[in-house]
Amino acid sequence: MAEASIGPMNKSNFLPPVTVALTGASGAQYGLRLIEALIAAGHEVWVMVSKAAHLVIETETDASLPARPERLAQALSERSGAAEGQIRCFGREDWMAPVASGSGAPSAMVICPCSTGTLSAVATGASNNLIERAADVALKERRQLILVPRETPLSAIHLEHMLNLARLGAVVLPAAPGFYHRPTTVDDLVDFIVARILNQLGIEHRLMPRWGE
Ligand SMILES: Cc1cc2nc3c(=O)[nH]c(=O)nc-3n(C[C@H](O)[C@H](O)[C@H](O)COP(=O)(O)O)c2cc1C
């Protein structure tokens, strides 16, 4: 009889997967740059892109990403220089995807950018699509969940949902770059936020110096 293994499974050549969900808030560049940075750091990246996010990506960037998950993974891989199999994408209602269950989901998920719609759905446990379900799984499993909302001004509804999420252990990291590093390009502003996300994830980077360096 084969000996049962109780050790960790190591099925991938990459560092552990991080889930990245892009939703329909302005700031698609933050999410796309985050994927690039995670790929450069050697992580596997599991990606979900909402329908509204596709529209925002087309509006705000020169990228036009296909909707079908396999083709999306290919396009994102080409964009970010990912190795074969380093990026996996999941569709809106792919309930069989590993992120849909606590037994398969990675230890960290970032929703970047995060629309107020998705933020409220996560805060109330709606789980109406795979992004919302994956975030719900992250909360119930007490895994790392980072939301990067972009909206201004914020209503009491938004603020209450953010407070509830913070109390549940999620990190609310608004897409609000600082200016004390004297940014000169849009890329500098984008990297400011992506660096903050990587800091939260405990991933080394050289996107910008840390305070005091
Ligand atoms: C170009 C564009 C920019 C948008 N910017 C924002 C935004 O900054 N913040 C936000 O919460 N919603 C924004 N929206 C609205 C959301 O996309 C919309 O509420 C959508 O239903 C969100 O769906 P999702 O959470 O499934 O991606 C924007 C929509 C478009 C088309």
The ligand as an SDF file (V2000), in Angstrom:
LIG
                    3D

 31 33  0  0  0  0  0  0  0  0999 V2000
  -14.6120   54.4070  -16.6270 C   0  0  0  0  0  0  0  0  0  0  0  0
  -15.2960   54.0230  -15.3400 C   0  0  0  0  0  0  0  0  0  0  0  0
  -14.7790   54.4660  -14.1480 C   0  0  0  0  0  0  0  0  0  0  0  0
  -15.3660   54.1030  -12.9360 C   0  0  0  0  0  0  0  0  0  0  0  0
  -14.7880   54.5190  -11.7770 N   0  0  0  0  0  0  0  0  0  0  0  0
  -15.2650   54.0670  -10.6030 C   0  0  0  0  0  0  0  0  0  0  0  0
  -14.5620   54.3690   -9.3990 C   0  0  0  0  0  0  0  0  0  0  0  0
  -13.5300   55.0430   -9.3910 O   0  0  0  0  0  0  0  0  0  0  0  0
  -15.0260   53.8360   -8.2550 N   0  0  0  0  0  0  0  0  0  0  0  0
  -16.1350   53.0240   -8.2090 C   0  0  0  0  0  0  0  0  0  0  0  0
  -16.4620   52.5370   -7.1210 O   0  0  0  0  0  0  0  0  0  0  0  0
  -16.8390   52.7400   -9.3400 N   0  0  0  0  0  0  0  0  0  0  0  0
  -16.4280   53.2360  -10.5320 C   0  0  0  0  0  0  0  0  0  0  0  0
  -17.0950   52.9300  -11.7000 N   0  0  0  0  0  0  0  0  0  0  0  0
  -18.3980   52.2380  -11.6080 C   0  0  0  0  0  0  0  0  0  0  0  0
  -18.2630   50.7170  -11.4690 C   0  0  0  0  0  0  0  0  0  0  0  0
  -17.5560   50.1810  -12.5750 O   0  0  0  0  0  0  0  0  0  0  0  0
  -19.6760   50.0800  -11.3780 C   0  0  0  0  0  0  0  0  0  0  0  0
  -20.2650   50.4280  -10.1300 O   0  0  0  0  0  0  0  0  0  0  0  0
  -19.6710   48.5920  -11.5420 C   0  0  0  0  0  0  0  0  0  0  0  0
  -20.9760   48.0980  -11.3160 O   0  0  0  0  0  0  0  0  0  0  0  0
  -18.7200   47.8740  -10.6040 C   0  0  0  0  0  0  0  0  0  0  0  0
  -18.8240   46.4870  -10.8490 O   0  0  0  0  0  0  0  0  0  0  0  0
  -17.7570   45.4710  -10.2800 P   0  0  0  0  0  0  0  0  0  0  0  0
  -17.5840   45.7580   -8.8400 O   0  0  0  0  0  0  0  0  0  0  0  0
  -18.3990   44.1300  -10.5200 O   0  0  0  0  0  0  0  0  0  0  0  0
  -16.5150   45.6120  -11.0610 O   0  0  0  0  0  0  0  0  0  0  0  0
  -16.5320   53.2910  -12.9230 C   0  0  0  0  0  0  0  0  0  0  0  0
  -17.0600   52.8460  -14.1500 C   0  0  0  0  0  0  0  0  0  0  0  0
  -16.4450   53.2150  -15.3320 C   0  0  0  0  0  0  0  0  0  0  0  0
  -17.0230   52.7040  -16.6310 C   0  0  0  0  0  0  0  0  0  0  0  0
  1  2  1  0
  2  3  1  0
  2 30  2  0
  3  4  2  0
  4  5  1  0
  4 28  1  0
  5  6  2  0
  6  7  1  0
  6 13  1  0
  7  8  2  0
  7  9  1  0
  9 10  1  0
 10 11  2  0
 10 12  1  0
 12 13  2  0
 13 14  1  0
 14 15  1  0
 14 28  1  0
 15 16  1  0
 16 17  1  0
 16 18  1  0
 18 19  1  0
 18 20  1  0
 20 21  1  0
 20 22  1  0
 22 23  1  0
 23 24  1  0
 24 25  2  0
 24 26  1  0
 24 27  1  0
 28 29  2  0
 29 30  1  0
 30 31  1  0
M  END
$$$$
